[in-house]
């Protein structure tokens, strides 16, 4: 087995092909917030095992149950149309896409010469429908590769958080050359010695090389100049050599970040307060996370209801050092808070862990992003 085959995900897996098709220079972002992906993994497992107990709230349970219901309805439809054919059902099946890539099919059913392929999507963003979805096409290619008796595969995408949306489509074995050519073209562009850079909203959002992308840097530079900032006409964040260049980039990153936040806030207010319709965007709601406000009463309630040992319940609790110091200080207001903090940390030394020190660049007091860029321009001109 090759090194790539031993990996949890293919280097250019089916779920990333759409991004590579938009931009061959795309790289998956690493080390960011994994909350959404962790939740997706959890909900996929709940569907795979039919175990709603894995869900953490009612919204998740509703989403998983809807997917299970749609999966069962699609499977029964296939079986009712295939007569006496003995079905083979696979969940989380690793599919080899004709040696080009590989991935995991959430729901795969084989009944005679017909197949079913289903994919759960627990995100809150729209995905391409089945007829144009390259990820589903890759999985379908894998189905035709692994099961040579198949003549057609009916494909489903289930999106419970997009208004319980179900997309369907049918692929036939005659579609294999077209699908194969599309994937081969994507991979050819990705493996080229000189790869294209094509900035786009979808492609750049999850890309891990934004800071070194010359094309995206040029977009940022153009925006900065439109804002009236005295930026240089040529600027490549991946090849910065002077301190002034890096200072410009740091200041510009804050400006564009703030601009983006303000745009999103203004658009949300326009939709909610003025009823303005923004094409291709819609309001969605995310279930609120329950928060325990009275820990002692909550522990007592669980103990009373379930008879759980309190030492086990304590494993589910967390204490903020900062809040603990504040509480102790409130009982000893005459003592310096920093002294209390040191005493608390000393007392808890055997019970706490410390993460790695975080270092970051902070703008010096008395400066603004605009002033920094102007000062850098003056420094370049020798003023």
Beta strands, then each sheet from edge to edge (+ up, - down):
strand 1: 87-97
strand 2: 101-111
strand 3: 114-120
strand 4: 152-159
strand 5: 165-172
sheet 1: 1+ 2- 3+ 4+ 5-
end
